Amino acid sequence: LDFEIILVDDGSTDQSPQLCDRFAEELPCVKAIHQVNQGVSAARNAGIAAASGAYVLFLDGDDCWDERLLQLLDQQIPQQPDIIEFGYQKFGTDENHTPVLPAVKTAGMTGMEYFDAHKKMNVMPIASSCTAAFRRQLLEDGGIRFPTDLSYGEDFDFHMQCLKRAEAVVSIPEVLYWYRMNE
């Protein structure tokens, strides 16, 4: 598999900047970006701007991916979908969490068809930027970025911008993202 990892240090005050630089020095697939703290949207936008791969994925610093994620995405890439959706599971608290999977199974609906199919089921698509791979060209052609003026809901805004422009959405009905619950 061919991939790049872009680590965005958004003004960390711990040892994260040094750790990012060490990874970038030791691994050719890793790029480190450092910026003054501007928040999650600006950090993700910096990552998009630095990306050169065909698809962009987001991973928050305290979460993790299923070990099969890249392999399963690689199986979908020959179809060249604009968005590849997958499920997530919360973890890290004593309570049990139900896995959240894409409600609509698709192998190529447009983004708006995908949204409408969810609407007919009276559910929303998973609107997290961390539970999908986005074709970088979709983001570039549409000028799609995270809004930096929102303190919450930025994922939903970004995701809806992508769905509006997507010509093909593919869903993988498996948990591939692990979302850590913190107090």
N, C-alpha and C positions, 0 to 999 in steps of 0.2 A: 504494500500500500504506500502511496505517495501522499504525504501530508506535511503541513507546517503547523507549528504551535506559536502563537503570539501571546506573550505574557504582558499584560498591561498593569504596571504599577501606578495606581492612581493616588500618589502622595502618601504611600504607606510610611508609618513611623516606626515600624519594627524592622526586622532583618529581611523583609521581602525584597527590597531592591537588590540587595547583594545576592540573594538566592536566585532571583530572575537572571541577573548578569552571569552567575555561575552556570546556570543551565544553558544560557545562550552561548557561552564560551565552550562548553563541553559537548553540546549537541548541535549539529549543523541545521537541524530542522526547527530550532527554537530561535525566536526573535524577541528581544526585550524592549519594551517602550516604557519610558518614565515620564510622568507628567505631574504637575501640581494637582492636588485633589480637586476634582470637578464633579465627582459623582459617577454612578454606574452608567448612565447614558453616554456621557462624554468618554468614558473608558471603552465602552463597546464601540462607539463611533471611531475612536482611535484604532481599535483592532480591525474594524472593517477597512479603514483607509490603508492600513499596512498589509492587508491580506492580498495574496497573489493567487491563491488556489481557486478552483472552480466552485467550491462550496464553503460557506462560513457557518460555524457552529459556535455556541457560547457555553462556557462552563464557569459558574461562579466559584470563587476560591474555596468555599467550604462544602461544595457538592462533589459528586463524582459520576462518571459514566460507567455503564455496563461494559465489561471487557470485550463484548462482541459488537459494540456500536460501530466502529469504523468498518468492520467487515460487512455488517448488514447494510450500512449505507453504500458501501462500494458495490453491492449487488444491485442497488437501485439506480446508480449513476448512469449506466448505459442508456436508460430511458430519458435522461436529461430533464428530470422534473425541476420546476422552479423551487418547490418546497417538498421536503421529506419530513413528515410528521411522525413522532413516536411518543410512547407513554412515559410516565414518571411515577415514582414512589417516594413518599415522604419517609424519613427515618430520623432517629436521634432523640426520641422522647419515649416515655413508657407506654404511651397509648398505641394501639394498632392503627395503621393507616391503610386504607384501601388503595390499590393501584389505580391510577387514572390513565386510561387508554384512549386513543382517538375513537370517538363515537362512530365516525363514518369510515368505512373501509373503502379505499379508493386506489386505483392504479393509474389515475390520469385525469380526474375532473379538473376543470378550471378552478381557480381560487374562489370565485363567486359561486360556482356550482357546489363546491365543498361547503362554503358558508351556508348556502340555502338548504343543503341537505341536513346540516345541523339544526337550522332554524325549524325545519319541518319536524324534527325530533324533539323540539323545544329544549335544546341544549346549545351551549356555546362551544366553538372549537377550543381546544387547549390554547390559551393565548399567552403562553410563555415563550420567550425567545430561546430558552434553553431546551425546549422539547421539539426542536426542528432543525434541519439543515436548510440553509437558504442559498440558492444559486447566486454567486457573487455578481454575475452579470445582471440579474434581476434588480439587485440593490443599486448597482451603478446606473443602469439605464433609467430606473425610476427615481434616482436621487434619494433613495430610502435610507433614512438614518433615524436613530432614537431621538425623540424630542428632549432637549436638555432643560426645558422649562417646567417639566412635570416632576413632582416629588413621588408620585405613584401612578400606575397605569401606563407607564412608558412601554412596557412589553405589549400590552393590548394595542396601543397605537401603532407600534412598529409592525406587529403581526397583521393588523387589519390593512395597513398600507401594502404589505406583501401579498395578502390574499386578493386585494383589489386588482393587482397587476399579474398575478400568477396565471400562466396558461396551463400548467399541469401540477397537480398536487398528488403525492403518493403517501400513503400511510402505512406504517409498520405497527401492527397491533401488539407491541411488546414493550415492557418497561425497560428503557435504555438509559434513563436519567434518574439519579438518586439525589433527592432534594433534602438536605439536612435541616432539621427543625432546631432552631436555637431559641433560647429565651431572649 
